[in-house]
Amino acid sequence: MKIRSWSLAAALALTTLLLPAQTASAQAAAPPCPDGSVCFWSGEGFGGDYWEWTARSGYRDMPPNLHDNVGSFVANTRACFINWDPVEKRDVFNGDWRSQYSGDFGGRIDGVGTGAC
Protein backbone atom coordinates (compact mmCIF):
# COMPACT_ATOMS: atom_id res chain seq x y z
CA MET A 1 0.00 0.00 0.00
CA LYS A 2 2.75 2.47 0.82
CA ILE A 3 4.42 1.92 -2.55
CA ARG A 4 1.14 2.62 -4.39
CA SER A 5 0.51 5.74 -2.33
CA TRP A 6 3.98 7.02 -3.07
CA SER A 7 3.59 6.22 -6.80
CA LEU A 8 0.30 8.08 -6.97
CA ALA A 9 1.80 11.05 -5.13
CA ALA A 10 4.82 11.03 -7.45
CA ALA A 11 2.57 10.89 -10.53
CA LEU A 12 0.50 13.81 -9.26
CA ALA A 13 3.61 15.85 -8.49
CA LEU A 14 5.05 15.12 -11.94
CA THR A 15 1.75 16.08 -13.61
CA THR A 16 1.69 19.34 -11.67
CA LEU A 17 5.22 20.13 -12.84
CA LEU A 18 4.55 19.30 -16.50
CA LEU A 19 1.22 21.06 -17.02
CA PRO A 20 2.47 24.64 -16.52
CA ALA A 21 5.37 23.93 -18.91
CA GLN A 22 2.95 22.79 -21.63
CA THR A 23 0.77 25.85 -21.13
CA ALA A 24 3.76 28.18 -21.28
CA SER A 25 5.03 26.62 -24.52
CA ALA A 26 1.57 26.88 -26.11
CA GLN A 27 1.35 30.57 -25.19
CA ALA A 28 4.81 31.20 -26.63
CA ALA A 29 3.78 29.71 -30.02
CA ALA A 30 2.13 32.94 -31.25
CA PRO A 31 4.55 35.39 -32.88
CA PRO A 32 4.83 38.98 -31.63
CA CYS A 33 2.35 41.60 -32.78
CA PRO A 34 2.50 45.26 -31.61
CA ASP A 35 0.17 46.45 -28.85
CA GLY A 36 -3.02 47.99 -30.25
CA SER A 37 -2.82 45.84 -33.40
CA VAL A 38 -4.13 42.67 -34.98
CA CYS A 39 -1.64 40.88 -37.24
CA PHE A 40 -2.91 38.69 -40.07
CA TRP A 41 -1.15 36.08 -42.22
CA SER A 42 -2.46 34.40 -45.37
CA GLY A 43 -0.94 31.06 -44.37
CA GLU A 44 -1.60 28.86 -41.42
CA GLY A 45 1.15 28.80 -38.82
CA PHE A 46 1.84 32.55 -39.26
CA GLY A 47 3.31 32.24 -42.75
CA GLY A 48 2.63 33.82 -46.10
CA ASP A 49 1.47 37.38 -46.76
CA TYR A 50 1.34 39.65 -43.68
CA TRP A 51 -0.80 42.66 -42.79
CA GLU A 52 -1.03 44.65 -39.55
CA TRP A 53 -4.28 46.43 -38.66
CA THR A 54 -4.21 49.04 -35.88
CA ALA A 55 -7.15 49.98 -33.67
CA ARG A 56 -6.56 53.68 -34.31
CA SER A 57 -7.14 53.15 -38.06
CA GLY A 58 -10.82 52.25 -37.51
CA TYR A 59 -12.69 49.95 -39.89
CA ARG A 60 -10.67 48.62 -42.82
CA ASP A 61 -11.49 46.17 -45.58
CA MET A 62 -9.05 43.29 -45.72
CA PRO A 63 -6.38 43.80 -48.40
CA PRO A 64 -7.05 41.74 -51.57
CA ASN A 65 -4.47 39.07 -50.67
CA LEU A 66 -6.18 38.44 -47.29
CA HIS A 67 -9.83 38.95 -48.28
CA ASP A 68 -11.51 35.60 -47.42
CA ASN A 69 -7.98 34.25 -46.97
CA VAL A 70 -6.71 34.64 -43.38
CA GLY A 71 -4.80 31.54 -42.34
CA SER A 72 -3.70 32.82 -38.91
CA PHE A 73 -3.82 35.91 -36.69
CA VAL A 74 -2.63 37.42 -33.41
CA ALA A 75 -4.71 40.09 -31.63
CA ASN A 76 -3.19 42.59 -29.20
CA THR A 77 -6.33 44.70 -28.97
CA ARG A 78 -10.11 44.25 -29.04
CA ALA A 79 -11.50 44.02 -32.57
CA CYS A 80 -14.45 42.87 -34.64
CA PHE A 81 -13.93 40.58 -37.64
CA ILE A 82 -16.67 41.06 -40.24
CA ASN A 83 -18.05 39.11 -43.20
CA TRP A 84 -20.52 41.16 -45.25
CA ASP A 85 -22.43 38.54 -47.29
CA PRO A 86 -24.08 37.09 -45.29
CA VAL A 87 -23.38 39.46 -42.41
CA GLU A 88 -21.45 37.69 -39.66
CA LYS A 89 -19.28 39.23 -36.96
CA ARG A 90 -16.75 37.74 -34.57
CA ASP A 91 -15.51 39.44 -31.40
CA VAL A 92 -11.76 39.21 -30.93
CA PHE A 93 -10.11 40.00 -27.61
CA ASN A 94 -6.64 41.20 -26.65
CA GLY A 95 -4.47 38.09 -26.42
CA ASP A 96 -6.50 35.97 -28.86
CA TRP A 97 -4.63 34.13 -31.59
CA ARG A 98 -5.17 31.26 -33.98
CA SER A 99 -2.50 29.44 -35.95
CA GLN A 100 -5.11 27.66 -38.11
CA TYR A 101 -7.95 29.99 -39.06
CA SER A 102 -8.58 29.43 -42.79
CA GLY A 103 -11.06 26.59 -42.21
CA ASP A 104 -12.99 28.82 -39.79
CA PHE A 105 -13.91 32.51 -40.10
CA GLY A 106 -10.59 33.27 -41.82
CA GLY A 107 -12.05 31.84 -45.03
CA ARG A 108 -14.90 34.42 -44.95
CA ILE A 109 -13.41 37.58 -43.38
CA ASP A 110 -13.98 40.80 -45.37
CA GLY A 111 -12.93 43.46 -42.87
CA VAL A 112 -11.90 44.36 -39.34
CA GLY A 113 -13.19 47.11 -37.07
CA THR A 114 -12.47 48.63 -33.68
CA GLY A 115 -13.93 47.31 -30.42
CA ALA A 116 -16.80 44.94 -29.76
CA CYS A 117 -19.06 43.74 -32.55
C-alpha positions, 0 to 999 in steps of 0.5 A: 500500500505504501508503494502505491501511495507514493507512486500516486503522489509522485505521478500527481507531483510530476503532472503538476510540474509538467502542465504549466510547462505545456501551457507556457510553450503553447502561449509562446507559439504565437509570434509577436504583434505590436500592442493595439494591433491585430496581425494577419497572415495568409498562411496557417502557422503565421506564414505567407502574406502579412498585414497589420491592422491598428485599432486607431485606423478604424474599420478597414477592408481586408487587403485583396491578398487576405480577403476571405484568406486569413490563415492565422492571426494574433490580436493585441487589442479588441477588434471585430472581424466582419463578413458582409455577405451574409453578415457575420461578426466575430468578437476578438479580444486582446491576447486571442490568436489562432494558428489555423484559421482558414477553415474557420472565419478566416475563409470568410473575413472581409474586414476588421473594425475597432472594439466589440461587434 
